[in-house]
Amino acid sequence: MLDQIKQDIEKHPVILYMKGSKLMPMCGFSAQVVEILHELGTPFETRNVLEDDQLRSSIKEFSNWPTLPQLYINGEFVGGCDVVTELYSSGELKKLLS
């Protein structure tokens, strides 16, 4: 599973591991990050951790980050909802995505 995560992160410039999908987020934190990415006009891929318990535990191990959602940009772990929201508010997220 860790190899699959690594491949997904390398393949997709922006990928969000979340609860639900970008069309139907299943938690408020995931919904907030999806809304921020939409607001910035960023195309992004998602993986629904609720569909696969192994993915849910493996992504936390992969990033060494205990919570979801988790955003990756250009192969780098950015953070969860609080970090993404803070970067968005400061304008840094837009710079990371350009």
C-alpha positions in Angstrom: 0.0 0.0 0.0 2.9 2.4 0.8 4.2 1.9 -2.8 0.8 2.7 -4.2 0.6 5.9 -2.2 4.1 6.9 -3.3 3.1 6.2 -7.0 -0.2 8.3 -6.6 1.7 11.2 -5.1 4.3 11.1 -7.8 1.7 10.8 -10.6 -0.7 13.6 -9.5 0.7 17.2 -9.0 -2.0 17.8 -6.3 -3.7 14.9 -4.4 -5.8 15.0 -1.3 -6.3 12.0 0.9 -9.7 12.6 2.5 -12.9 11.3 3.9 -15.3 11.1 1.0 -14.7 12.6 -2.4 -14.4 16.0 -3.8 -18.0 15.8 -5.0 -19.2 14.5 -1.6 -16.8 15.2 1.3 -17.8 13.1 4.4 -16.3 15.4 7.1 -16.1 19.1 7.6 -12.3 19.2 7.5 -12.2 17.4 4.1 -14.9 19.7 2.8 -13.0 22.8 3.9 -9.8 21.7 2.0 -11.8 20.8 -1.1 -13.5 24.2 -1.0 -10.1 26.0 -0.7 -8.7 24.0 -3.7 -11.8 24.8 -5.7 -11.6 28.5 -4.7 -8.0 28.6 -6.1 -9.1 26.9 -9.3 -6.7 24.0 -8.7 -7.3 20.7 -10.5 -6.7 17.9 -8.0 -7.1 14.2 -7.4 -8.6 12.6 -4.3 -8.4 9.3 -2.6 -11.3 8.3 -0.2 -9.8 6.7 2.9 -13.3 5.6 4.0 -13.4 3.0 1.2 -10.2 1.3 2.3 -9.1 0.8 6.0 -5.6 -0.2 4.8 -5.2 3.1 2.9 -6.5 5.0 5.9 -3.9 3.6 8.2 -1.1 3.5 5.6 -1.4 7.2 4.6 -0.9 8.2 8.2 2.2 6.0 8.4 3.5 7.3 5.1 3.3 11.0 6.2 3.9 10.4 9.9 0.8 12.6 10.3 -2.1 11.4 12.5 -5.1 13.1 11.0 -7.0 13.4 7.7 -7.3 15.1 5.2 -3.8 15.2 4.0 -2.7 17.4 1.0 0.3 16.7 -1.2 1.6 19.2 -3.8 4.3 18.2 -6.3 5.2 15.1 -4.3 5.5 17.0 -1.0 3.3 16.6 2.1 1.8 20.0 2.8 -0.4 19.2 5.9 -3.9 18.8 7.1 -6.9 21.1 7.2 -5.4 23.6 9.8 -2.2 23.9 7.9 -3.9 24.2 4.5 -6.3 26.8 5.8 -3.4 28.8 7.3 -1.4 28.7 4.1 -4.5 29.7 2.1 -5.2 32.7 4.4 -1.6 33.9 4.2 -1.4 33.5 0.3 1.3 30.8 0.6 -0.9 28.0 -0.7 -1.5 29.9 -4.0 2.3 30.3 -4.4 2.8 26.5 -3.7 0.2 25.7 -6.4 1.6 28.0 -9.1 
